[in-house]
Amino acid sequence: MRSEEQELVRAISAERFRPFVTECGGDTTVALRLYAWDAEVSRALHSTLRDLEICYRNAVHRQLAGKYRRDDWWNDQRIRLHQAGRGNIADARQELRKRGKAETPGNIMARLTFGFWVGLFAKGEGRHYEMQLWNASLQYLFRAHGVRRDALHRELKALLELRNRVAHHERVFHLPVEARFAAALMLLGYVSPETAALHEKFGQVPQVLARRERVLSGEEEIRL
């Protein structure tokens, strides 16, 4: 291993770099190219995952606020959020207080995590989410597409996991990125066909995926 490569690996850390070396059969030079390509595909995914999160947050919030006729629908007595959901609301309020901002429904809603919104599509304890949220309201967002709650929740959970890996700078090269990108476009299309069309036309994921072998072989330069 050249001294420059040694310094790069030391900066990354041997533990973090190990899966890349394993994937590349012990070749450090190729593994460093894979490390760079992995960051490139994560950047490409970020834009689509960002809009997926924002569009689902806004669509679900509008739907439930309309159903329960209040912007703070989570305070309606007919809704029983599970402990994690209540904790998310409390965390959002605490953050607003720290920042000296008003605890308005809009401010609270904007600070709830993607995991909170994905969790609303779960069955819930005693099926209460399915009955109080899905059957009563959320299903109407997806009726034209014939979407089942359990299938939608499963796809959203997989994209949440991918979103968290990208956000926390974890590797994604070993995941079915092409399939996840296609799923993100499909789910975006349910709530915002216009946004899905933009990402299908201008998204960089397919181009980055197509570059992988040429980057690893050195035929094409890495992009940082």
N, C-alpha and C positions, 0 to 999 in steps of 0.2 A: 504494500500500500504506500503510495507517495505521501510525502509529508503534508502536502496541501489537503489531501483526502483525509489523512489522520486528524488534522485540525477541524475539518468539517464534521467528521463523525464525533469528535470530542465535544464540539459545540452543540450538536444535536442531542447527544448522549447515546452511549452504546445500547442502553436498554430500549430507548425509543426507536433506534435505528435497526435493531435486530430483526424485526419482521420483514423489513425491506431487503436485508441481506439474504435471509432465508428464501424469500420469494425469487431472488435473483441467483440462487445457487452458490452463494458465497462470494459473488463478484461485487466488490465494493463500488467500482466505477459505475456499473449498471444500476446498482442499488441507489446511488446518489441521483442518477437520472430519474429513477422511479420516484424517489422522494420529491423531486421537483415537479414531476408530472402529477403526482398525487395532490400537491398543493394547487396545481393548475385546475384540475377537475373539481376540487372543492370550491375554488373561486367561481367556476362556471355554475355549479349547483346552487351557490348561495343566493343568487338573484331570484331563481325560480322558487326556492324554499322560502325566501323572504316574502314574496308575493302570495304564496300559498297560505302562509300564516296570517298575513294581513287580511286577505280576502275572506278566509274562513272566520276569523275573529269578527269582522264587520258584519258578515252575512248572518252568522249565528246570533250576534247581539241584536241586530235589527229584528230578526224573526222572533226572538223571545221577548224583546221589549214590546213588540206589537201584540204578541199573544197575551201577555200579562199587563199590558197598558201602563207600563212604568219603565223608565230607563234603568232603574236599579232592580231589575227583575229578580236578581238573586236574593233579595229581601222579601219576596212574596212568600206568604205563609204556606202556599201550596207546593213550594219547591223545597226539597230537603237535600242540600248539597252534602256530599260525603266529607269526611274530615279533611282530606287533602284539598278539596275545593274550598272549604271554609278557610283553611290555612292560606291558600293563595289570595283570597280576598283580604284577609288580615294583613298579609305581607304587603299587598299593594297599598293599603291604607297607611301602613307604617312608613313606607317609602315616601308617600306624598307628604306626610307630616314632617319627616326629616328634611324634605326639600322646601317646606313652607308653602306647599301648594294645596289648593282646595280639594277636599275629598268628594268631588263630583262624580256621578256615574260615568261620565265620559273619561275622566282622568283615571278612575279605577279600572275601567274596561281596558284602556290602552296599556296598562301595566301588568295585566294578567298574562301568564306564560302560555305558550302554545300548548303545553301539556294540559293546562286547565281546559282549553277549548276542545282538545282531542278527547279528554276525559268525559265530556258531556255526551259523547256518542257511545259510551260504554253502557252495558245493561244496568249497572248499578245494583246496590244491595237490595234484594227482594224485588228486583226489576223496576225500582222506582224511577231511575233515569229513563228507562225505556218507556214507561207509562207517562211520567210527568213531562218529559222533554221531547222524546222522539214521537211517540204516538200523538201527543197533544199539539205539537208544533213543528219540530224540526223535519219531520218526514216530508212536509209540504215543500221544503226547499229542493227536494230531490225526486219528487213524485214523477216528473216528466222523464226521468232517466231510469226509473224502475230499480232504484238502489235500495239494497237491504242494509239495515243499521249495522248488523254484525260485520258485513263485508266492508262497509265504509270505515268502521272503527278500526278494523284490522289494517287497511291500507294507510289510514292516517297515523296509526301507531308506528308503522314501518317508516313513514316519512318523518315522523317526530324523532325517531332514533337516528335517522340520517342527518336531520337538521342539527341535532345535538352533537353528533360527531364532527360535523363541519364547524359548528360554533366553537367547539373545544379543541380544534386543531388535531383531531384524531384521524388516523388513516382511513381511507375509503376504497383503496384500490382493490381490496378483496371482496367488495360488495357488488351486487348486480346493479351497477349504477345506471346502465341503459334502461333496465326495467323500472327502476325507481323514478327515473326522469319521466318515462312514459306514464307512470302512475300519477305523478305530480301534475302533468298536463291534463290527464283525464279528470282528476279531482278538481283542478282549477276550472275546467270547463263546466262543471256542475254549478258553480256559484258565480263565475265570471268568464263567460266564453271569450270576451274581448281580451282579457288578460292572458288567457290560455293561448289565444291565437298569436299574441305578441311574442310569447316565449317559444312557441312552436316555430315561428318565423325567424326570430333573432337570437334565440338561446344558443349558447356556445358549447353546450355539453356534447352534442354529436360530433362536432369538429374536434374537440379535445380527446374524446374517446378514440377517434380514428387516428390520432397522432401517437398513441401509446407505443406501438411497436417501433415506429420510426424514431421516437425519442430515445427509447431504450437502446436501440442499435447505434445511436449517434448520428443517424442520417439527418435528423432535424434537431435544432437547438432546443434546449430547455427554455421555459418562459417563467420568469420570476415576477 
